[in-house]
Amino acid sequence: MVSSMIKKLLHLATVAISSVIAKPHSKCTAGSLLIPHGTISLVQHHVAGDVIPLPNTVASCRGPNFKVNITADLCRIVVNVSSSDFSSVRIEAWLPDDWNTRLLATGTGGIGGCIDFPSGQNGAQLGFASFGTNTGHDGEQGFEFFLNQPGFINDFGHRGIYVEAVVAKQIVQHAGGRQGLQNTQLYPDDFDGLLAGAPDIDWFHIVASKGILARRIGWPDLTSDAYVRPEQWKVIVAKKTEWLDPLDGVEDGIIDNPSAHAFDPMIMACGTGLLNSCLCLKPRQVESVRAAYEPLANLEGNAVYSGFALGVDTTT
Protein backbone atom coordinates (compact mmCIF):
# COMPACT_ATOMS: atom_id res chain seq x y z
CA MET A 1 0.00 0.00 0.00
CA VAL A 2 2.81 2.37 0.92
CA SER A 3 4.66 1.55 -2.33
CA SER A 4 1.60 2.26 -4.46
CA MET A 5 1.03 5.52 -2.59
CA ILE A 6 4.63 6.60 -3.20
CA LYS A 7 4.47 5.66 -6.86
CA LYS A 8 1.26 7.62 -7.32
CA LEU A 9 2.48 10.71 -5.54
CA LEU A 10 5.80 10.71 -7.36
CA HIS A 11 4.04 10.25 -10.68
CA LEU A 12 2.13 13.42 -9.88
CA ALA A 13 5.35 15.04 -8.77
CA THR A 14 6.93 14.17 -12.10
CA VAL A 15 4.12 15.90 -13.97
CA ALA A 16 4.37 18.91 -11.71
CA ILE A 17 8.14 19.14 -11.91
CA SER A 18 8.06 18.75 -15.68
CA SER A 19 5.89 21.86 -15.81
CA VAL A 20 8.57 23.70 -13.87
CA ILE A 21 11.14 22.71 -16.46
CA ALA A 22 8.88 23.76 -19.33
CA LYS A 23 8.65 27.37 -18.13
CA PRO A 24 11.57 27.78 -15.71
CA HIS A 25 11.22 31.37 -14.55
CA SER A 26 7.44 31.60 -14.34
CA LYS A 27 6.94 28.10 -12.95
CA CYS A 28 9.75 28.00 -10.38
CA THR A 29 7.34 28.62 -7.50
CA ALA A 30 5.88 26.42 -4.80
CA GLY A 31 2.42 27.03 -6.23
CA SER A 32 3.39 25.27 -9.45
CA LEU A 33 4.07 21.98 -7.65
CA LEU A 34 1.56 19.29 -6.71
CA ILE A 35 3.19 16.71 -4.45
CA PRO A 36 0.71 14.77 -2.29
CA HIS A 37 2.26 13.56 0.97
CA GLY A 38 5.21 15.83 0.22
CA THR A 39 6.30 18.97 2.05
CA ILE A 40 8.12 21.52 -0.07
CA SER A 41 10.74 23.37 1.94
CA LEU A 42 12.32 25.37 -0.86
CA VAL A 43 11.68 26.41 -4.47
CA GLN A 44 14.11 28.94 -5.89
CA HIS A 45 15.54 29.95 -9.25
CA HIS A 46 19.31 30.39 -9.55
CA VAL A 47 21.71 31.45 -12.27
CA ALA A 48 25.00 29.77 -13.08
CA GLY A 49 27.72 30.99 -10.75
CA ASP A 50 25.51 31.46 -7.70
CA VAL A 51 26.91 30.04 -4.47
CA ILE A 52 24.35 28.71 -2.02
CA PRO A 53 25.05 27.93 1.65
CA LEU A 54 23.69 24.75 3.20
CA PRO A 55 23.85 25.56 6.94
CA ASN A 56 21.78 22.55 8.00
CA THR A 57 24.28 20.04 6.61
CA VAL A 58 25.37 17.57 9.31
CA ALA A 59 29.05 17.19 10.16
CA SER A 60 29.58 13.87 8.37
CA CYS A 61 28.11 15.38 5.17
CA ARG A 62 30.64 18.25 5.03
CA GLY A 63 29.21 20.27 7.93
CA PRO A 64 27.24 23.51 8.41
CA ASN A 65 29.75 25.64 6.46
CA PHE A 66 29.20 23.60 3.29
CA LYS A 67 28.39 25.59 0.15
CA VAL A 68 27.65 24.48 -3.40
CA ASN A 69 28.18 26.25 -6.70
CA ILE A 70 25.27 26.47 -9.11
CA THR A 71 26.48 25.16 -12.47
CA ALA A 72 23.57 26.19 -14.72
CA ASP A 73 20.54 28.46 -14.72
CA LEU A 74 18.08 26.26 -12.88
CA CYS A 75 15.16 25.82 -10.53
CA ARG A 76 16.15 24.24 -7.22
CA ILE A 77 13.51 22.32 -5.29
CA VAL A 78 13.83 20.64 -1.89
CA VAL A 79 11.00 18.38 -0.78
CA ASN A 80 10.38 15.84 1.98
CA VAL A 81 8.25 12.90 0.87
CA SER A 82 6.54 10.66 3.44
CA SER A 83 7.63 7.08 2.83
CA SER A 84 5.61 5.66 5.74
CA ASP A 85 3.75 6.91 8.79
CA PHE A 86 7.06 7.29 10.64
CA SER A 87 9.66 8.10 8.00
CA SER A 88 10.35 10.44 5.10
CA VAL A 89 12.87 10.89 2.33
CA ARG A 90 14.37 14.25 1.39
CA ILE A 91 14.85 14.92 -2.31
CA GLU A 92 16.91 17.70 -3.83
CA ALA A 93 16.04 18.57 -7.45
CA TRP A 94 18.09 20.75 -9.79
CA LEU A 95 16.05 21.49 -12.91
CA PRO A 96 18.08 23.36 -15.57
CA ASP A 97 16.39 25.93 -17.79
CA ASP A 98 18.14 24.36 -20.79
CA TRP A 99 16.76 20.87 -20.22
CA ASN A 100 17.89 17.93 -22.37
CA THR A 101 14.61 16.06 -21.56
CA ARG A 102 16.47 13.48 -19.45
CA LEU A 103 16.34 12.77 -15.72
CA LEU A 104 19.33 11.83 -13.58
CA ALA A 105 18.84 10.26 -10.13
CA THR A 106 21.87 9.88 -7.87
CA GLY A 107 22.48 7.48 -5.02
CA THR A 108 24.65 7.80 -1.93
CA GLY A 109 27.82 6.28 -0.53
CA GLY A 110 28.54 4.05 2.46
CA ILE A 111 25.58 4.07 4.82
CA GLY A 112 23.89 6.83 2.86
CA GLY A 113 22.53 10.02 4.36
CA CYS A 114 24.46 12.59 2.28
CA ILE A 115 22.89 14.03 -0.86
CA ASP A 116 25.30 13.75 -3.79
CA PHE A 117 25.64 17.42 -4.74
CA PRO A 118 28.72 16.98 -7.00
CA SER A 119 26.84 14.61 -9.30
CA GLY A 120 23.86 16.96 -9.24
CA GLN A 121 26.12 19.84 -10.23
CA ASN A 122 27.59 17.87 -13.13
CA GLY A 123 24.20 16.59 -14.22
CA ALA A 124 22.59 20.02 -14.26
CA GLN A 125 25.52 21.47 -16.19
CA LEU A 126 24.98 18.77 -18.83
CA GLY A 127 21.28 19.57 -19.04
CA PHE A 128 19.89 16.74 -16.92
CA ALA A 129 17.10 17.33 -14.43
CA SER A 130 19.19 16.08 -11.53
CA PHE A 131 17.88 14.53 -8.33
CA GLY A 132 19.57 13.53 -5.07
CA THR A 133 18.28 11.94 -1.89
CA ASN A 134 19.36 11.42 1.71
CA THR A 135 17.77 7.91 1.59
CA GLY A 136 15.70 8.69 4.68
CA HIS A 137 18.31 9.87 7.20
CA ASP A 138 21.02 12.52 7.56
CA GLY A 139 24.67 11.60 8.02
CA GLU A 140 27.02 8.76 7.14
CA GLN A 141 28.66 8.01 10.48
CA GLY A 142 27.41 5.55 13.08
CA PHE A 143 24.31 3.43 12.93
CA GLU A 144 22.21 4.94 15.71
CA PHE A 145 19.62 6.31 13.30
CA PHE A 146 18.74 2.71 12.35
CA LEU A 147 18.18 1.41 15.90
CA ASN A 148 14.53 0.44 16.40
CA GLN A 149 13.63 2.46 13.29
CA PRO A 150 12.27 0.03 10.66
CA GLY A 151 11.12 2.94 8.50
CA PHE A 152 14.66 4.31 8.32
CA ILE A 153 16.04 0.85 7.57
CA ASN A 154 13.60 0.32 4.71
CA ASP A 155 14.31 3.77 3.27
CA PHE A 156 18.04 3.12 3.35
CA GLY A 157 17.72 -0.46 2.14
CA HIS A 158 15.62 0.17 -0.95
CA ARG A 159 12.75 2.62 -0.56
CA GLY A 160 14.74 5.88 -0.58
CA ILE A 161 16.02 5.23 -4.08
CA TYR A 162 12.58 3.99 -5.12
CA VAL A 163 11.12 7.35 -4.09
CA GLU A 164 13.54 8.94 -6.55
CA ALA A 165 13.04 6.26 -9.17
CA VAL A 166 9.80 7.46 -10.70
CA VAL A 167 11.36 10.87 -11.42
CA ALA A 168 14.78 9.74 -12.60
CA LYS A 169 16.40 7.56 -15.27
CA GLN A 170 19.92 6.84 -14.14
CA ILE A 171 21.65 6.19 -10.83
CA VAL A 172 25.28 6.86 -10.01
CA GLN A 173 27.83 6.79 -7.08
CA HIS A 174 29.44 4.39 -4.78
CA ALA A 175 27.04 2.52 -2.50
CA GLY A 176 24.77 3.43 -5.34
CA GLY A 177 26.28 0.23 -6.70
CA ARG A 178 24.36 -1.71 -4.07
CA GLN A 179 21.37 0.59 -4.46
CA GLY A 180 21.40 0.12 -8.21
CA LEU A 181 21.53 -3.67 -8.00
CA GLN A 182 18.84 -3.64 -5.32
CA ASN A 183 16.61 -1.52 -7.50
CA THR A 184 16.98 -3.79 -10.52
CA GLN A 185 15.80 -6.72 -8.39
CA LEU A 186 12.91 -5.07 -6.56
CA TYR A 187 11.78 -2.42 -9.05
CA PRO A 188 13.12 -3.40 -12.49
CA ASP A 189 10.87 -0.94 -14.35
CA ASP A 190 12.01 2.17 -12.48
CA PHE A 191 14.96 3.10 -14.71
CA ASP A 192 15.83 2.92 -18.38
CA GLY A 193 19.52 2.88 -17.50
CA LEU A 194 21.73 2.12 -14.48
CA LEU A 195 25.35 2.90 -13.70
CA ALA A 196 26.02 0.83 -10.57
CA GLY A 197 29.64 0.64 -9.45
CA ALA A 198 31.54 -0.82 -6.47
CA PRO A 199 28.49 -2.48 -4.88
CA ASP A 200 28.62 -2.98 -1.10
CA ILE A 201 26.77 -6.29 -1.24
CA ASP A 202 28.08 -8.22 1.78
CA TRP A 203 26.36 -5.86 4.19
CA PHE A 204 26.40 -8.04 7.32
CA HIS A 205 30.17 -8.52 7.13
CA ILE A 206 30.70 -4.85 6.31
CA VAL A 207 28.78 -3.64 9.37
CA ALA A 208 30.35 -6.28 11.63
CA SER A 209 33.84 -5.43 10.40
CA LYS A 210 33.36 -1.73 11.11
CA GLY A 211 32.27 -2.55 14.65
CA ILE A 212 35.32 -4.75 15.20
CA LEU A 213 37.66 -2.20 13.65
CA ALA A 214 36.20 0.50 15.89
CA ARG A 215 37.02 -1.66 18.91
CA ARG A 216 40.51 -2.24 17.60
CA ILE A 217 41.28 1.49 17.54
CA GLY A 218 40.05 2.05 21.10
CA TRP A 219 36.38 2.93 20.68
CA PRO A 220 34.13 3.53 22.64
CA ASP A 221 36.49 4.60 25.46
CA LEU A 222 37.71 7.88 24.00
CA THR A 223 39.93 8.47 27.04
CA SER A 224 41.79 5.19 26.62
CA ASP A 225 45.51 5.20 25.79
CA ALA A 226 44.59 2.89 22.90
CA TYR A 227 42.15 5.28 21.26
CA VAL A 228 43.50 6.91 18.09
CA ARG A 229 42.04 10.38 17.64
CA PRO A 230 40.68 11.63 14.26
CA GLU A 231 43.42 14.25 13.94
CA GLN A 232 46.03 11.51 14.39
CA TRP A 233 44.42 9.41 11.65
CA LYS A 234 44.60 12.37 9.28
CA VAL A 235 48.34 12.64 9.83
CA ILE A 236 48.82 8.87 9.52
CA VAL A 237 47.00 8.77 6.18
CA ALA A 238 48.83 11.87 4.91
CA LYS A 239 52.26 10.48 5.85
CA LYS A 240 51.56 7.07 4.28
CA THR A 241 50.44 8.72 1.08
CA GLU A 242 53.50 10.99 1.09
CA TRP A 243 55.82 8.00 1.42
CA LEU A 244 54.12 5.41 -0.77
CA ASP A 245 52.44 7.43 -3.51
CA PRO A 246 55.65 8.17 -5.51
CA LEU A 247 56.63 4.48 -5.67
CA ASP A 248 54.51 3.87 -8.77
CA GLY A 249 56.28 6.67 -10.63
CA VAL A 250 53.31 9.04 -10.56
CA GLU A 251 52.58 11.45 -7.70
CA ASP A 252 48.79 11.69 -7.86
CA GLY A 253 47.79 11.33 -4.20
CA ILE A 254 46.92 7.64 -4.69
CA ILE A 255 48.78 4.62 -3.30
CA ASP A 256 48.86 2.19 -6.21
CA ASN A 257 48.40 -1.47 -5.21
CA PRO A 258 48.44 -0.85 -1.43
CA SER A 259 48.61 -4.58 -0.65
CA ALA A 260 52.12 -4.65 -2.14
CA HIS A 261 53.47 -2.31 0.55
CA ALA A 262 54.29 -2.83 4.21
CA PHE A 263 53.59 -0.22 6.87
CA ASP A 264 54.77 -0.27 10.47
CA PRO A 265 53.12 2.44 12.60
CA MET A 266 56.03 2.24 15.04
CA ILE A 267 57.74 4.81 12.83
CA MET A 268 55.16 7.33 14.10
CA ALA A 269 55.63 6.47 17.78
CA CYS A 270 56.46 9.13 20.32
CA GLY A 271 60.22 9.49 20.66
CA THR A 272 61.04 8.89 16.99
CA GLY A 273 60.87 12.61 16.25
CA LEU A 274 58.67 12.17 13.18
CA LEU A 275 55.52 13.64 14.77
CA ASN A 276 55.14 16.23 17.51
CA SER A 277 54.06 15.29 21.01
CA CYS A 278 50.39 16.05 20.29
CA LEU A 279 50.14 13.72 17.29
CA CYS A 280 52.71 10.99 17.91
CA LEU A 281 51.49 7.51 18.82
CA LYS A 282 51.72 6.08 22.32
CA PRO A 283 52.57 2.37 22.65
CA ARG A 284 48.95 1.19 22.83
CA GLN A 285 48.01 3.49 19.95
CA VAL A 286 50.74 1.90 17.85
CA GLU A 287 49.12 -1.47 18.48
CA SER A 288 45.69 -0.06 17.64
CA VAL A 289 46.89 1.28 14.28
CA ARG A 290 48.70 -1.97 13.51
CA ALA A 291 45.54 -3.95 14.28
CA ALA A 292 43.40 -1.67 12.11
CA TYR A 293 45.40 -2.62 9.01
CA GLU A 294 45.30 -6.35 9.72
CA PRO A 295 42.53 -8.52 8.23
CA LEU A 296 39.77 -9.82 10.47
CA ALA A 297 40.10 -13.53 11.23
CA ASN A 298 37.73 -16.17 12.56
CA LEU A 299 38.43 -18.53 15.47
CA GLU A 300 40.35 -20.84 13.14
CA GLY A 301 42.64 -18.01 12.12
CA ASN A 302 41.28 -17.69 8.60
CA ALA A 303 40.89 -14.18 7.19
CA VAL A 304 37.20 -13.36 6.71
CA TYR A 305 37.35 -9.63 5.98
CA SER A 306 40.00 -7.07 5.17
CA GLY A 307 41.26 -4.37 7.50
CA PHE A 308 41.87 -0.79 6.42
CA ALA A 309 43.74 -0.45 3.14
CA LEU A 310 46.82 1.76 3.05
CA GLY A 311 45.80 5.21 1.90
CA VAL A 312 42.15 4.85 2.87
CA ASP A 313 40.69 7.83 4.71
CA THR A 314 40.15 6.27 8.13
CA THR A 315 38.87 9.48 9.72
CA THR A 316 35.25 8.60 8.81
C-alpha positions in Angstrom: 0.0 0.0 0.0 2.8 2.4 0.9 4.7 1.5 -2.3 1.6 2.3 -4.5 1.0 5.5 -2.6 4.6 6.6 -3.2 4.5 5.7 -6.9 1.3 7.6 -7.3 2.5 10.7 -5.5 5.8 10.7 -7.4 4.0 10.3 -10.7 2.1 13.4 -9.9 5.4 15.0 -8.8 6.9 14.2 -12.1 4.1 15.9 -14.0 4.4 18.9 -11.7 8.1 19.1 -11.9 8.1 18.8 -15.7 5.9 21.9 -15.8 8.6 23.7 -13.9 11.1 22.7 -16.5 8.9 23.8 -19.3 8.6 27.4 -18.1 11.6 27.8 -15.7 11.2 31.4 -14.6 7.4 31.6 -14.3 6.9 28.1 -12.9 9.7 28.0 -10.4 7.3 28.6 -7.5 5.9 26.4 -4.8 2.4 27.0 -6.2 3.4 25.3 -9.5 4.1 22.0 -7.6 1.6 19.3 -6.7 3.2 16.7 -4.4 0.7 14.8 -2.3 2.3 13.6 1.0 5.2 15.8 0.2 6.3 19.0 2.1 8.1 21.5 -0.1 10.7 23.4 1.9 12.3 25.4 -0.9 11.7 26.4 -4.5 14.1 28.9 -5.9 15.5 29.9 -9.3 19.3 30.4 -9.5 21.7 31.5 -12.3 25.0 29.8 -13.1 27.7 31.0 -10.7 25.5 31.5 -7.7 26.9 30.0 -4.5 24.3 28.7 -2.0 25.1 27.9 1.6 23.7 24.8 3.2 23.8 25.6 6.9 21.8 22.5 8.0 24.3 20.0 6.6 25.4 17.6 9.3 29.1 17.2 10.2 29.6 13.9 8.4 28.1 15.4 5.2 30.6 18.3 5.0 29.2 20.3 7.9 27.2 23.5 8.4 29.8 25.6 6.5 29.2 23.6 3.3 28.4 25.6 0.1 27.7 24.5 -3.4 28.2 26.3 -6.7 25.3 26.5 -9.1 26.5 25.2 -12.5 23.6 26.2 -14.7 20.5 28.5 -14.7 18.1 26.3 -12.9 15.2 25.8 -10.5 16.1 24.2 -7.2 13.5 22.3 -5.3 13.8 20.6 -1.9 11.0 18.4 -0.8 10.4 15.8 2.0 8.2 12.9 0.9 6.5 10.7 3.4 7.6 7.1 2.8 5.6 5.7 5.7 3.7 6.9 8.8 7.1 7.3 10.6 9.7 8.1 8.0 10.3 10.4 5.1 12.9 10.9 2.3 14.4 14.2 1.4 14.8 14.9 -2.3 16.9 17.7 -3.8 16.0 18.6 -7.4 18.1 20.8 -9.8 16.0 21.5 -12.9 18.1 23.4 -15.6 16.4 25.9 -17.8 18.1 24.4 -20.8 16.8 20.9 -20.2 17.9 17.9 -22.4 14.6 16.1 -21.6 16.5 13.5 -19.5 16.3 12.8 -15.7 19.3 11.8 -13.6 18.8 10.3 -10.1 21.9 9.9 -7.9 22.5 7.5 -5.0 24.6 7.8 -1.9 27.8 6.3 -0.5 28.5 4.1 2.5 25.6 4.1 4.8 23.9 6.8 2.9 22.5 10.0 4.4 24.5 12.6 2.3 22.9 14.0 -0.9 25.3 13.7 -3.8 25.6 17.4 -4.7 28.7 17.0 -7.0 26.8 14.6 -9.3 23.9 17.0 -9.2 26.1 19.8 -10.2 27.6 17.9 -13.1 24.2 16.6 -14.2 22.6 20.0 -14.3 25.5 21.5 -16.2 25.0 18.8 -18.8 21.3 19.6 -19.0 19.9 16.7 -16.9 17.1 17.3 -14.4 19.2 16.1 -11.5 17.9 14.5 -8.3 19.6 13.5 -5.1 18.3 11.9 -1.9 19.4 11.4 1.7 17.8 7.9 1.6 15.7 8.7 4.7 18.3 9.9 7.2 21.0 12.5 7.6 24.7 11.6 8.0 27.0 8.8 7.1 28.7 8.0 10.5 27.4 5.5 13.1 24.3 3.4 12.9 22.2 4.9 15.7 19.6 6.3 13.3 18.7 2.7 12.3 18.2 1.4 15.9 14.5 0.4 16.4 13.6 2.5 13.3 12.3 0.0 10.7 11.1 2.9 8.5 14.7 4.3 8.3 16.0 0.9 7.6 13.6 0.3 4.7 14.3 3.8 3.3 18.0 3.1 3.3 17.7 -0.5 2.1 15.6 0.2 -0.9 12.8 2.6 -0.6 14.7 5.9 -0.6 16.0 5.2 -4.1 12.6 4.0 -5.1 11.1 7.3 -4.1 13.5 8.9 -6.5 13.0 6.3 -9.2 9.8 7.5 -10.7 11.4 10.9 -11.4 14.8 9.7 -12.6 16.4 7.6 -15.3 19.9 6.8 -14.1 21.6 6.2 -10.8 25.3 6.9 -10.0 27.8 6.8 -7.1 29.4 4.4 -4.8 27.0 2.5 -2.5 24.8 3.4 -5.3 26.3 0.2 -6.7 24.4 -1.7 -4.1 21.4 0.6 -4.5 21.4 0.1 -8.2 21.5 -3.7 -8.0 18.8 -3.6 -5.3 16.6 -1.5 -7.5 17.0 -3.8 -10.5 15.8 -6.7 -8.4 12.9 -5.1 -6.6 11.8 -2.4 -9.1 13.1 -3.4 -12.5 10.9 -0.9 -14.3 12.0 2.2 -12.5 15.0 3.1 -14.7 15.8 2.9 -18.4 19.5 2.9 -17.5 21.7 2.1 -14.5 25.3 2.9 -13.7 26.0 0.8 -10.6 29.6 0.6 -9.5 31.5 -0.8 -6.5 28.5 -2.5 -4.9 28.6 -3.0 -1.1 26.8 -6.3 -1.2 28.1 -8.2 1.8 26.4 -5.9 4.2 26.4 -8.0 7.3 30.2 -8.5 7.1 30.7 -4.8 6.3 28.8 -3.6 9.4 30.3 -6.3 11.6 33.8 -5.4 10.4 33.4 -1.7 11.1 32.3 -2.5 14.6 35.3 -4.8 15.2 37.7 -2.2 13.6 36.2 0.5 15.9 37.0 -1.7 18.9 40.5 -2.2 17.6 41.3 1.5 17.5 40.0 2.0 21.1 36.4 2.9 20.7 34.1 3.5 22.6 36.5 4.6 25.5 37.7 7.9 24.0 39.9 8.5 27.0 41.8 5.2 26.6 45.5 5.2 25.8 44.6 2.9 22.9 42.1 5.3 21.3 43.5 6.9 18.1 42.0 10.4 17.6 40.7 11.6 14.3 43.4 14.3 13.9 46.0 11.5 14.4 44.4 9.4 11.7 44.6 12.4 9.3 48.3 12.6 9.8 48.8 8.9 9.5 47.0 8.8 6.2 48.8 11.9 4.9 52.3 10.5 5.8 51.6 7.1 4.3 50.4 8.7 1.1 53.5 11.0 1.1 55.8 8.0 1.4 54.1 5.4 -0.8 52.4 7.4 -3.5 55.6 8.2 -5.5 56.6 4.5 -5.7 54.5 3.9 -8.8 56.3 6.7 -10.6 53.3 9.0 -10.6 52.6 11.4 -7.7 48.8 11.7 -7.9 47.8 11.3 -4.2 46.9 7.6 -4.7 48.8 4.6 -3.3 48.9 2.2 -6.2 48.4 -1.5 -5.2 48.4 -0.8 -1.4 48.6 -4.6 -0.6 52.1 -4.6 -2.1 53.5 -2.3 0.5 54.3 -2.8 4.2 53.6 -0.2 6.9 54.8 -0.3 10.5 53.1 2.4 12.6 56.0 2.2 15.0 57.7 4.8 12.8 55.2 7.3 14.1 55.6 6.5 17.8 56.5 9.1 20.3 60.2 9.5 20.7 61.0 8.9 17.0 60.9 12.6 16.3 58.7 12.2 13.2 55.5 13.6 14.8 55.1 16.2 17.5 54.1 15.3 21.0 50.4 16.0 20.3 50.1 13.7 17.3 52.7 11.0 17.9 51.5 7.5 18.8 51.7 6.1 22.3 52.6 2.4 22.7 48.9 1.2 22.8 48.0 3.5 20.0 50.7 1.9 17.8 49.1 -1.5 18.5 45.7 -0.1 17.6 46.9 1.3 14.3 48.7 -2.0 13.5 45.5 -4.0 14.3 43.4 -1.7 12.1 45.4 -2.6 9.0 45.3 -6.3 9.7 42.5 -8.5 8.2 39.8 -9.8 10.5 40.1 -13.5 11.2 37.7 -16.2 12.6 38.4 -18.5 15.5 40.3 -20.8 13.1 42.6 -18.0 12.1 41.3 -17.7 8.6 40.9 -14.2 7.2 37.2 -13.4 6.7 37.4 -9.6 6.0 40.0 -7.1 5.2 41.3 -4.4 7.5 41.9 -0.8 6.4 43.7 -0.4 3.1 46.8 1.8 3.1 45.8 5.2 1.9 42.1 4.8 2.9 40.7 7.8 4.7 40.2 6.3 8.1 38.9 9.5 9.7 35.2 8.6 8.8 
